[in-house]
């Protein structure tokens, strides 16, 4: 097997960086049950700043994982939804979340052990 090359400009790396980003994972999972408005997404992911939420949504839209629909009403309404491509990620990101929930106790113990050594 050849060594894994992870060049900075490699499209595969760029995509892995996108879908492996914590905010992207949380957004994809939040949209699993259907369309959400920007404010609803912000409420479901309270730790994300408005700037990071906007940047991440734009990146997901650019990569074809999320659609953005602007409704011509007052006040303006914008809905976000997963595309078919975005929905294909649900098994993967759901698996990551399941793994995190299953293993958080062991990770916290490892952190505590590590921190006690330094």
Residue pairs with C-beta under 8 A, 6 or more apart in sequence:
6 13
7 13
15 63
18 24
18 59
18 60
18 63
18 65
19 25
19 28
19 65
19 89
19 92
19 93
21 56
23 45
23 48
23 52
23 53
23 56
24 56
24 59
24 60
25 93
25 96
25 97
26 44
26 45
26 48
27 41
27 45
27 53
27 56
27 57
27 60
27 66
27 80
28 60
28 65
28 82
28 86
28 89
28 90
28 93
29 90
29 93
29 94
29 97
30 36
30 41
30 44
30 45
31 41
31 66
31 80
31 81
31 82
31 86
32 82
32 90
32 94
34 81
35 69
35 79
35 80
35 81
36 44
36 79
36 80
36 81
37 77
37 78
37 79
37 80
38 53
38 57
38 78
38 80
41 53
41 57
41 80
42 48
42 50
42 53
45 53
48 56
57 66
57 68
57 80
60 66
60 86
61 67
61 68
64 83
64 85
64 86
65 82
65 83
65 85
65 86
65 89
66 80
66 81
66 82
66 83
66 86
67 80
67 81
67 82
67 83
68 78
68 79
68 80
69 78
69 79
69 80
69 81
70 76
70 77
70 78
71 77
71 78
71 79
82 89
82 90
